Amino acid sequence: MNRREFLSLTAGLATASAATPARPNVLMIGVDDMNDWVGYLGGYPGVRTPNIDRLAALGVPFTNAHCAAPVCNPSRTALFTGKRPSTTGVYDNEQYWRPALPGTLTLPEYFRKNGYYAAGAGKVLHHVAGFNPPDQWDEFQMQVFDDPWYRRTEWYPWVKKEPMPAGYPYNGIKNFQGEFDWGVLPKTEAEYGDMRAVDWAGKFLKQDHKKPFFACVGLWHPHIPMFAPKEYFDMYPKDKVQLPIVPEDDLADVPAQGKVFAAARRDEFETIVKDGKWRDMVQAYLACITFADAMVGHILDFLESSKYAKNTIVVFWSDNGWHLGEKRHVHKSTLWQRSTHVPLIIKDVHPRQAGRVRVQPVSLVDLYPTLTELCGLPKNTANDGQSLKPLLDNRLASHPPVVTTYWPDNHSVRDERWRYTRYKDGSEELFDEVAEKNEFHNLAGNPKYAAEKQRLAKFMPARSAAPVPERSTIDFDYKTYTYKKKP
């Protein structure tokens, strides 16, 4: 669905609200590594996301939402603690947040403290053991993976290891094994791992709940390995797949630190291109986006057919974006638009101006204060973000520029027009996102824009917390879910 079709869909939608109890339920649906290749965002022409667009038409779709960090663990830690990486010191996937942040109440913990029943399934916080303490939840169903032969038992103690299947890797690239794979698995759609989380949501929403609930459903897709049923690949004929535009000099005006981020795992991108599989990779990503969308649709259907339909806030988000060759990079872990820009939709129980996009910059770290305010809970003064309720009520409300951080003192600030990035060595980037969405021309060295840089720099954190210890320094016991610093 393109932007014109989306606007047509939203036209004439009724926005009348019904009386609702003071304590609404919350249903969060998170996806993994989904960039702006979503219908209502217009990031890829012809992408099929009818269910995400359906939610966008019923709620408030944000077109300028960004993660607090461009990688899974720090992004999800920021979302669920309401604190930026520069506050917590959690910057990457190798850092346990719980032992480093004693006393911090995550969203499910805070809602439980205030009378809610907290439940979830799938990938909500980071997926490796030690990142999703069970004491946060009243109930939680662990993630089911589509590649149990690859999963390391010390990282995923609940996963039963299986022999490597014939034909692996499914992408057909020789000696290219590991997590970066894609293809069609020899099983039915209902047997895919994320469908277990979808099934959990259906059962949960059919139950009678005596308390208001805070529920989270985490989908792995479109994260690698990009496995999906054949019908989703067939929706994107390979000869019709459009590759990202990547000029030969794409990195020519990028500072040294930016080039370091872009070079991470470049060997994978070069292997994919060398083997003639770039278009296949993009096709797989599109297929997995649409598969994820279908699962979002199932969850929305379960909610709409339940008795909780009129009294449940729905939030849809992705933890970070994903490169598919831009800046000669695959994966995330950069401070460019492709890594930081994410879909975000909030459907309140009494939405105003439903379907009208909000172009103001917002951050995933804003979700914590937003949900506590919408549910009438006391404000958590430890939150770094700002409530988005003013924007939910009025599409013309203001919101300050937002910050994405990757490792200490590397910050990128985004407002409605500009992206200003300053790396730890003081080098800079400035991109005009309205004039040029591909970020091909770094304007930071042009004196004409000195005032813009100075204005945006004021929103960067005054200091970056030291990185918390990596998990290699900690003995973690899964049975007791306890952490002990190694001698």
Summary of the structure (lengths in Angstrom):
residues: 487
radius of gyration: 21.4
end to end distance: 56.0
largest distance: 64.6
contacts: 1619
relative contact order: 0.19
helix: 31%
strand: 16%
